[in-house]
């Protein structure tokens, strides 16, 4: 699976989101996605992650996607995190 494929699946589920996906191991087994969406406002971190995992669950279940680490933010949270970086 490629970062672009994962990004596309997440974007289909959360079309307004900013999605960045990186291949952490260089061989397409372990990825990290940073997802910024207004839909995360007022949701717990677990519910935010659930929204994203729903977009890729079929690939996880089939074994096509082995591991995906998530970082989720509202736009306001993202502004604070990116400003301090």
Biopython code that builds the backbone (N, CA, C, O; Angstrom):
import numpy as np
from Bio.PDB.StructureBuilder import StructureBuilder

atoms = [
    (1, "UNK", "N", (0.860, -1.174, 0.000)),
    (1, "UNK", "CA", (0.000, 0.000, 0.000)),
    (1, "UNK", "C", (0.900, 1.229, 0.000)),
    (1, "UNK", "O", (1.973, 1.221, 0.603)),
    (2, "UNK", "N", (0.466, 2.265, -0.667)),
    (2, "UNK", "CA", (1.270, 3.482, -0.751)),
    (2, "UNK", "C", (0.655, 4.594, 0.102)),
    (2, "UNK", "O", (-0.532, 4.557, 0.424)),
    (3, "UNK", "N", (1.478, 5.583, 0.463)),
    (3, "UNK", "CA", (0.928, 6.732, 1.190)),
    (3, "UNK", "C", (-0.210, 7.416, 0.429)),
    (3, "UNK", "O", (-1.176, 7.876, 1.039)),
    (4, "UNK", "N", (-0.099, 7.483, -0.886)),
    (4, "UNK", "CA", (-1.155, 8.127, -1.683)),
    (4, "UNK", "C", (-2.471, 7.364, -1.612)),
    (4, "UNK", "O", (-3.539, 7.973, -1.568)),
    (5, "UNK", "N", (-2.401, 6.028, -1.601)),
    (5, "UNK", "CA", (-3.617, 5.229, -1.490)),
    (5, "UNK", "C", (-4.306, 5.467, -0.147)),
    (5, "UNK", "O", (-5.526, 5.614, -0.081)),
    (6, "UNK", "N", (-3.512, 5.503, 0.911)),
    (6, "UNK", "CA", (-4.068, 5.744, 2.250)),
    (6, "UNK", "C", (-4.655, 7.146, 2.325)),
    (6, "UNK", "O", (-5.761, 7.335, 2.831)),
    (7, "UNK", "N", (-3.921, 8.119, 1.824)),
    (7, "UNK", "CA", (-4.397, 9.507, 1.816)),
    (7, "UNK", "C", (-5.732, 9.607, 1.082)),
    (7, "UNK", "O", (-6.644, 10.294, 1.542)),
    (8, "UNK", "N", (-5.849, 8.928, -0.049)),
    (8, "UNK", "CA", (-7.076, 8.957, -0.842)),
    (8, "UNK", "C", (-8.258, 8.354, -0.084)),
    (8, "UNK", "O", (-9.354, 8.913, -0.100)),
    (9, "UNK", "N", (-8.043, 7.227, 0.574)),
    (9, "UNK", "CA", (-9.116, 6.597, 1.342)),
    (9, "UNK", "C", (-9.605, 7.495, 2.473)),
    (9, "UNK", "O", (-10.809, 7.623, 2.696)),
    (10, "UNK", "N", (-8.672, 8.111, 3.179)),
    (10, "UNK", "CA", (-9.048, 9.000, 4.281)),
    (10, "UNK", "C", (-9.768, 10.232, 3.734)),
    (10, "UNK", "O", (-10.763, 10.678, 4.306)),
    (11, "UNK", "N", (-9.269, 10.777, 2.634)),
    (11, "UNK", "CA", (-9.890, 11.965, 2.032)),
    (11, "UNK", "C", (-11.303, 11.674, 1.529)),
    (11, "UNK", "O", (-12.159, 12.559, 1.550)),
    (12, "UNK", "N", (-11.555, 10.455, 1.079)),
    (12, "UNK", "CA", (-12.914, 10.097, 0.649)),
    (12, "UNK", "C", (-13.880, 10.123, 1.829)),
    (12, "UNK", "O", (-15.040, 10.506, 1.682)),
    (13, "UNK", "N", (-13.400, 9.718, 2.989)),
    (13, "UNK", "CA", (-14.238, 9.672, 4.182)),
    (13, "UNK", "C", (-14.353, 11.035, 4.867)),
    (13, "UNK", "O", (-15.396, 11.378, 5.423)),
    (14, "UNK", "N", (-13.275, 11.795, 4.816)),
    (14, "UNK", "CA", (-13.219, 13.126, 5.429)),
    (14, "UNK", "C", (-12.750, 14.125, 4.369)),
    (14, "UNK", "O", (-11.607, 14.580, 4.415)),
    (15, "UNK", "N", (-13.620, 14.469, 3.414)),
    (15, "UNK", "CA", (-13.188, 15.272, 2.267)),
    (15, "UNK", "C", (-12.656, 16.661, 2.613)),
    (15, "UNK", "O", (-11.880, 17.229, 1.844)),
    (16, "UNK", "N", (-13.053, 17.207, 3.737)),
    (16, "UNK", "CA", (-12.583, 18.544, 4.106)),
    (16, "UNK", "C", (-11.246, 18.505, 4.850)),
    (16, "UNK", "O", (-10.673, 19.553, 5.147)),
    (17, "UNK", "N", (-10.756, 17.319, 5.147)),
    (17, "UNK", "CA", (-9.571, 17.170, 5.984)),
    (17, "UNK", "C", (-8.275, 17.428, 5.218)),
    (17, "UNK", "O", (-8.185, 17.229, 4.006)),
    (18, "UNK", "N", (-7.295, 17.872, 5.965)),
    (18, "UNK", "CA", (-5.913, 17.935, 5.474)),
    (18, "UNK", "C", (-5.280, 16.624, 5.922)),
    (18, "UNK", "O", (-5.293, 16.302, 7.111)),
    (19, "UNK", "N", (-4.727, 15.869, 4.981)),
    (19, "UNK", "CA", (-4.187, 14.543, 5.283)),
    (19, "UNK", "C", (-2.765, 14.439, 4.763)),
    (19, "UNK", "O", (-2.501, 14.706, 3.590)),
    (20, "UNK", "N", (-1.852, 14.052, 5.640)),
    (20, "UNK", "CA", (-0.466, 13.805, 5.252)),
    (20, "UNK", "C", (-0.110, 12.402, 5.721)),
    (20, "UNK", "O", (-0.279, 12.083, 6.898)),
    (21, "UNK", "N", (0.381, 11.561, 4.817)),
    (21, "UNK", "CA", (0.726, 10.185, 5.152)),
    (21, "UNK", "C", (2.186, 9.936, 4.806)),
    (21, "UNK", "O", (2.655, 10.282, 3.721)),
    (22, "UNK", "N", (2.897, 9.326, 5.756)),
    (22, "UNK", "CA", (4.302, 8.987, 5.546)),
    (22, "UNK", "C", (4.509, 7.489, 5.717)),
    (22, "UNK", "O", (3.872, 6.849, 6.555)),
    (23, "UNK", "N", (5.409, 6.942, 4.910)),
    (23, "UNK", "CA", (5.826, 5.550, 5.034)),
    (23, "UNK", "C", (6.984, 5.536, 6.034)),
    (23, "UNK", "O", (8.090, 5.969, 5.712)),
    (24, "UNK", "N", (6.730, 5.041, 7.239)),
    (24, "UNK", "CA", (7.724, 5.114, 8.303)),
    (24, "UNK", "C", (8.850, 4.102, 8.172)),
    (24, "UNK", "O", (9.967, 4.364, 8.618)),
    (25, "UNK", "N", (8.579, 2.956, 7.571)),
    (25, "UNK", "CA", (9.613, 1.929, 7.497)),
    (25, "UNK", "C", (10.259, 1.822, 6.116)),
    (25, "UNK", "O", (11.215, 1.068, 5.932)),
    (26, "UNK", "N", (9.739, 2.573, 5.150)),
    (26, "UNK", "CA", (10.329, 2.581, 3.817)),
    (26, "UNK", "C", (9.980, 1.382, 2.954)),
    (26, "UNK", "O", (10.437, 1.286, 1.815)),
    (27, "UNK", "N", (9.178, 0.469, 3.478)),
    (27, "UNK", "CA", (8.818, -0.716, 2.699)),
    (27, "UNK", "C", (7.303, -0.911, 2.595)),
    (27, "UNK", "O", (6.835, -1.961, 2.155)),
    (28, "UNK", "N", (6.546, 0.102, 3.001)),
    (28, "UNK", "CA", (5.100, 0.040, 2.851)),
    (28, "UNK", "C", (4.381, -0.843, 3.843)),
    (28, "UNK", "O", (3.315, -1.379, 3.539)),
    (29, "UNK", "N", (4.953, -1.004, 5.037)),
    (29, "UNK", "CA", (4.318, -1.811, 6.066)),
    (29, "UNK", "C", (3.777, -0.984, 7.228)),
    (29, "UNK", "O", (2.760, -1.340, 7.824)),
    (30, "UNK", "N", (4.450, 0.114, 7.549)),
    (30, "UNK", "CA", (4.068, 0.936, 8.705)),
    (30, "UNK", "C", (4.000, 2.396, 8.277)),
    (30, "UNK", "O", (4.979, 2.978, 7.810)),
    (31, "UNK", "N", (2.818, 2.964, 8.453)),
    (31, "UNK", "CA", (2.576, 4.336, 8.024)),
    (31, "UNK", "C", (2.147, 5.198, 9.198)),
    (31, "UNK", "O", (1.681, 4.710, 10.228)),
    (32, "UNK", "N", (2.324, 6.500, 9.002)),
    (32, "UNK", "CA", (1.798, 7.477, 9.954)),
    (32, "UNK", "C", (0.970, 8.486, 9.179)),
    (32, "UNK", "O", (1.407, 9.001, 8.149)),
    (33, "UNK", "N", (-0.228, 8.767, 9.678)),
    (33, "UNK", "CA", (-1.092, 9.768, 9.054)),
    (33, "UNK", "C", (-1.343, 10.898, 10.045)),
    (33, "UNK", "O", (-1.670, 10.664, 11.208)),
    (34, "UNK", "N", (-1.184, 12.121, 9.564)),
    (34, "UNK", "CA", (-1.569, 13.310, 10.309)),
    (34, "UNK", "C", (-2.821, 13.832, 9.621)),
    (34, "UNK", "O", (-2.803, 14.153, 8.433)),
    (35, "UNK", "N", (-3.905, 13.911, 10.380)),
    (35, "UNK", "CA", (-5.198, 14.301, 9.813)),
    (35, "UNK", "C", (-5.727, 15.505, 10.591)),
    (35, "UNK", "O", (-5.861, 15.462, 11.814)),
    (36, "UNK", "N", (-6.022, 16.568, 9.865)),
    (36, "UNK", "CA", (-6.555, 17.789, 10.461)),
    (36, "UNK", "C", (-7.958, 17.996, 9.907)),
    (36, "UNK", "O", (-8.147, 18.146, 8.700)),
    (37, "UNK", "N", (-8.947, 18.002, 10.816)),
    (37, "UNK", "CA", (-10.331, 18.126, 10.358)),
    (37, "UNK", "C", (-11.180, 18.865, 11.388)),
    (37, "UNK", "O", (-11.032, 18.674, 12.596)),
    (38, "UNK", "N", (-12.059, 19.703, 10.886)),
    (38, "UNK", "CA", (-13.026, 20.394, 11.746)),
    (38, "UNK", "C", (-13.983, 19.393, 12.390)),
    (38, "UNK", "O", (-14.534, 19.657, 13.458)),
    (39, "UNK", "N", (-14.180, 18.247, 11.741)),
    (39, "UNK", "CA", (-15.086, 17.228, 12.290)),
    (39, "UNK", "C", (-14.599, 16.655, 13.613)),
    (39, "UNK", "O", (-15.377, 16.023, 14.328)),
    (40, "UNK", "N", (-13.342, 16.858, 13.954)),
    (40, "UNK", "CA", (-12.806, 16.347, 15.211)),
    (40, "UNK", "C", (-13.179, 17.226, 16.405)),
    (40, "UNK", "O", (-13.010, 16.815, 17.553)),
    (41, "UNK", "N", (-13.677, 18.415, 16.144)),
    (41, "UNK", "CA", (-14.023, 19.333, 17.232)),
    (41, "UNK", "C", (-15.046, 18.692, 18.165)),
    (41, "UNK", "O", (-16.081, 18.197, 17.720)),
    (42, "UNK", "N", (-14.750, 18.707, 19.446)),
    (42, "UNK", "CA", (-15.653, 18.174, 20.455)),
    (42, "UNK", "C", (-15.618, 16.666, 20.623)),
    (42, "UNK", "O", (-16.311, 16.126, 21.486)),
    (43, "UNK", "N", (-14.814, 15.966, 19.805)),
    (43, "UNK", "CA", (-14.714, 14.514, 19.911)),
    (43, "UNK", "C", (-13.504, 14.112, 20.751)),
    (43, "UNK", "O", (-12.483, 14.801, 20.756)),
    (44, "UNK", "N", (-13.628, 13.004, 21.451)),
    (44, "UNK", "CA", (-12.464, 12.475, 22.166)),
    (44, "UNK", "C", (-11.451, 11.979, 21.137)),
    (44, "UNK", "O", (-11.787, 11.762, 19.973)),
    (45, "UNK", "N", (-10.226, 11.806, 21.574)),
    (45, "UNK", "CA", (-9.175, 11.306, 20.695)),
    (45, "UNK", "C", (-9.553, 9.940, 20.124)),
    (45, "UNK", "O", (-9.300, 9.664, 18.951)),
    (46, "UNK", "N", (-10.149, 9.101, 20.939)),
    (46, "UNK", "CA", (-10.560, 7.772, 20.472)),
    (46, "UNK", "C", (-11.599, 7.892, 19.358)),
    (46, "UNK", "O", (-11.519, 7.172, 18.363)),
    (47, "UNK", "N", (-12.559, 8.780, 19.509)),
    (47, "UNK", "CA", (-13.587, 8.954, 18.474)),
    (47, "UNK", "C", (-12.991, 9.558, 17.199)),
    (47, "UNK", "O", (-13.413, 9.219, 16.093)),
    (48, "UNK", "N", (-12.018, 10.445, 17.356)),
    (48, "UNK", "CA", (-11.328, 11.005, 16.190)),
    (48, "UNK", "C", (-10.638, 9.887, 15.410)),
    (48, "UNK", "O", (-10.773, 9.783, 14.191)),
    (49, "UNK", "N", (-9.898, 9.056, 16.139)),
    (49, "UNK", "CA", (-9.174, 7.960, 15.490)),
    (49, "UNK", "C", (-10.135, 6.965, 14.853)),
    (49, "UNK", "O", (-9.861, 6.433, 13.777)),
    (50, "UNK", "N", (-11.251, 6.718, 15.511)),
    (50, "UNK", "CA", (-12.246, 5.792, 14.961)),
    (50, "UNK", "C", (-12.757, 6.287, 13.611)),
    (50, "UNK", "O", (-12.928, 5.496, 12.683)),
    (51, "UNK", "N", (-13.001, 7.595, 13.497)),
    (51, "UNK", "CA", (-13.450, 8.164, 12.221)),
    (51, "UNK", "C", (-12.448, 7.873, 11.106)),
    (51, "UNK", "O", (-12.831, 7.529, 9.988)),
    (52, "UNK", "N", (-11.169, 8.014, 11.421)),
    (52, "UNK", "CA", (-10.138, 7.781, 10.404)),
    (52, "UNK", "C", (-9.993, 6.293, 10.110)),
    (52, "UNK", "O", (-9.930, 5.895, 8.947)),
    (53, "UNK", "N", (-9.940, 5.471, 11.152)),
    (53, "UNK", "CA", (-9.784, 4.029, 10.938)),
    (53, "UNK", "C", (-10.935, 3.431, 10.142)),
    (53, "UNK", "O", (-10.733, 2.465, 9.406)),
    (54, "UNK", "N", (-12.142, 3.985, 10.275)),
    (54, "UNK", "CA", (-13.272, 3.499, 9.478)),
    (54, "UNK", "C", (-12.986, 3.599, 7.983)),
    (54, "UNK", "O", (-13.470, 2.786, 7.196)),
    (55, "UNK", "N", (-12.203, 4.595, 7.600)),
    (55, "UNK", "CA", (-11.891, 4.804, 6.183)),
    (55, "UNK", "C", (-10.951, 3.733, 5.624)),
    (55, "UNK", "O", (-10.952, 3.474, 4.420)),
    (56, "UNK", "N", (-10.163, 3.121, 6.480)),
    (56, "UNK", "CA", (-9.160, 2.152, 6.017)),
    (56, "UNK", "C", (-9.365, 0.752, 6.603)),
    (56, "UNK", "O", (-8.520, -0.124, 6.424)),
    (57, "UNK", "N", (-10.469, 0.542, 7.293)),
    (57, "UNK", "CA", (-10.683, -0.726, 7.996)),
    (57, "UNK", "C", (-10.659, -1.945, 7.071)),
    (57, "UNK", "O", (-10.123, -2.990, 7.441)),
    (58, "UNK", "N", (-11.224, -1.824, 5.897)),
    (58, "UNK", "CA", (-11.231, -2.962, 4.967)),
    (58, "UNK", "C", (-9.810, -3.363, 4.586)),
    (58, "UNK", "O", (-9.517, -4.551, 4.459)),
    (59, "UNK", "N", (-8.925, -2.384, 4.403)),
    (59, "UNK", "CA", (-7.531, -2.680, 4.049)),
    (59, "UNK", "C", (-6.786, -3.297, 5.237)),
    (59, "UNK", "O", (-5.927, -4.160, 5.054)),
    (60, "UNK", "N", (-7.114, -2.856, 6.445)),
    (60, "UNK", "CA", (-6.504, -3.446, 7.639)),
    (60, "UNK", "C", (-6.985, -4.887, 7.791)),
    (60, "UNK", "O", (-6.183, -5.791, 8.026)),
    (61, "UNK", "N", (-8.287, -5.096, 7.658)),
    (61, "UNK", "CA", (-8.863, -6.431, 7.801)),
    (61, "UNK", "C", (-8.292, -7.419, 6.783)),
    (61, "UNK", "O", (-8.096, -8.594, 7.093)),
    (62, "UNK", "N", (-8.030, -6.937, 5.577)),
    (62, "UNK", "CA", (-7.508, -7.813, 4.523)),
    (62, "UNK", "C", (-6.009, -8.055, 4.648)),
    (62, "UNK", "O", (-5.463, -8.948, 3.999)),
    (63, "UNK", "N", (-5.342, -7.254, 5.487)),
    (63, "UNK", "CA", (-3.890, -7.368, 5.621)),
    (63, "UNK", "C", (-3.130, -6.523, 4.618)),
    (63, "UNK", "O", (-1.900, -6.489, 4.639)),
    (64, "UNK", "N", (-3.854, -5.838, 3.737)),
    (64, "UNK", "CA", (-3.205, -4.976, 2.745)),
    (64, "UNK", "C", (-2.524, -3.788, 3.422)),
    (64, "UNK", "O", (-1.492, -3.310, 2.952)),
    (65, "UNK", "N", (-3.095, -3.320, 4.512)),
    (65, "UNK", "CA", (-2.505, -2.260, 5.326)),
    (65, "UNK", "C", (-2.146, -2.874, 6.665)),
    (65, "UNK", "O", (-3.019, -3.311, 7.416)),
    (66, "UNK", "N", (-0.856, -2.905, 6.957)),
    (66, "UNK", "CA", (-0.380, -3.597, 8.161)),
    (66, "UNK", "C", (-0.479, -2.737, 9.415)),
    (66, "UNK", "O", (-1.038, -3.178, 10.420)),
    (67, "UNK", "N", (0.054, -1.514, 9.373)),
    (67, "UNK", "CA", (0.079, -0.673, 10.575)),
    (67, "UNK", "C", (-0.075, 0.798, 10.194)),
    (67, "UNK", "O", (0.563, 1.290, 9.263)),
    (68, "UNK", "N", (-0.933, 1.480, 10.936)),
    (68, "UNK", "CA", (-1.166, 2.907, 10.700)),
    (68, "UNK", "C", (-1.230, 3.623, 12.043)),
    (68, "UNK", "O", (-2.115, 3.365, 12.859)),
    (69, "UNK", "N", (-0.292, 4.512, 12.253)),
    (69, "UNK", "CA", (-0.275, 5.355, 13.437)),
    (69, "UNK", "C", (-0.956, 6.672, 13.084)),
    (69, "UNK", "O", (-0.713, 7.237, 12.017)),
    (70, "UNK", "N", (-1.810, 7.161, 13.985)),
    (70, "UNK", "CA", (-2.556, 8.389, 13.700)),
    (70, "UNK", "C", (-2.187, 9.519, 14.636)),
    (70, "UNK", "O", (-1.909, 9.316, 15.818)),
    (71, "UNK", "N", (-2.193, 10.718, 14.074)),
    (71, "UNK", "CA", (-2.158, 11.959, 14.838)),
    (71, "UNK", "C", (-3.296, 12.788, 14.276)),
    (71, "UNK", "O", (-3.299, 13.137, 13.096)),
    (72, "UNK", "N", (-4.266, 13.101, 15.128)),
    (72, "UNK", "CA", (-5.440, 13.844, 14.675)),
    (72, "UNK", "C", (-5.536, 15.178, 15.407)),
    (72, "UNK", "O", (-5.240, 15.280, 16.598)),
    (73, "UNK", "N", (-5.957, 16.192, 14.665)),
    (73, "UNK", "CA", (-6.048, 17.545, 15.212)),
    (73, "UNK", "C", (-7.245, 18.272, 14.616)),
    (73, "UNK", "O", (-7.642, 18.021, 13.478)),
    (74, "UNK", "N", (-7.811, 19.176, 15.407)),
    (74, "UNK", "CA", (-8.725, 20.160, 14.841)),
    (74, "UNK", "C", (-7.845, 21.223, 14.184)),
    (74, "UNK", "O", (-6.648, 21.274, 14.466)),
    (75, "UNK", "N", (-8.401, 22.072, 13.316)),
    (75, "UNK", "CA", (-7.576, 23.132, 12.721)),
    (75, "UNK", "C", (-6.925, 24.037, 13.776)),
    (75, "UNK", "O", (-5.785, 24.470, 13.607)),
    (76, "UNK", "N", (-7.649, 24.318, 14.856)),
    (76, "UNK", "CA", (-7.100, 25.172, 15.912)),
    (76, "UNK", "C", (-5.921, 24.491, 16.616)),
    (76, "UNK", "O", (-4.901, 25.124, 16.888)),
    (77, "UNK", "N", (-6.072, 23.203, 16.904)),
    (77, "UNK", "CA", (-4.980, 22.448, 17.525)),
    (77, "UNK", "C", (-3.776, 22.393, 16.591)),
    (77, "UNK", "O", (-2.635, 22.523, 17.035)),
    (78, "UNK", "N", (-4.028, 22.204, 15.312)),
    (78, "UNK", "CA", (-2.955, 22.106, 14.334)),
    (78, "UNK", "C", (-2.175, 23.421, 14.251)),
    (78, "UNK", "O", (-0.950, 23.412, 14.129)),
    (79, "UNK", "N", (-2.884, 24.543, 14.316)),
    (79, "UNK", "CA", (-2.203, 25.835, 14.282)),
    (79, "UNK", "C", (-1.231, 25.954, 15.447)),
    (79, "UNK", "O", (-0.105, 26.420, 15.274)),
    (80, "UNK", "N", (-1.660, 25.536, 16.627)),
    (80, "UNK", "CA", (-0.784, 25.615, 17.802)),
    (80, "UNK", "C", (0.409, 24.680, 17.681)),
    (80, "UNK", "O", (1.537, 25.058, 18.000)),
    (81, "UNK", "N", (0.159, 23.467, 17.224)),
    (81, "UNK", "CA", (1.244, 22.479, 17.097)),
    (81, "UNK", "C", (2.245, 22.913, 16.030)),
    (81, "UNK", "O", (3.454, 22.847, 16.251)),
    (82, "UNK", "N", (1.757, 23.350, 14.895)),
    (82, "UNK", "CA", (2.659, 23.721, 13.794)),
    (82, "UNK", "C", (3.389, 25.027, 14.088)),
    (82, "UNK", "O", (4.498, 25.233, 13.597)),
    (83, "UNK", "N", (2.792, 25.904, 14.871)),
    (83, "UNK", "CA", (3.465, 27.159, 15.226)),
    (83, "UNK", "C", (4.618, 26.929, 16.195)),
    (83, "UNK", "O", (5.597, 27.675, 16.187)),
    (84, "UNK", "N", (4.504, 25.892, 17.034)),
    (84, "UNK", "CA", (5.557, 25.627, 18.008)),
    (84, "UNK", "C", (6.668, 24.752, 17.447)),
    (84, "UNK", "O", (7.685, 24.538, 18.108)),
    (85, "UNK", "N", (6.482, 24.247, 16.238)),
    (85, "UNK", "CA", (7.497, 23.357, 15.636)),
    (85, "UNK", "C", (8.631, 24.134, 15.031)),
    (85, "UNK", "O", (9.564, 23.543, 14.486)),
]
sb = StructureBuilder()
sb.init_structure("model")
sb.init_model(0)
sb.init_chain("A")
sb.init_seg("    ")
for serial, (resi, resn, name, xyz) in enumerate(atoms, 1):
    if name == "N":
        sb.init_residue(resn, " ", resi, " ")
    sb.init_atom(name, np.array(xyz, "f"), 0.0, 1.0, " ", f" {name:<3s}", serial, name[0])
structure = sb.get_structure()
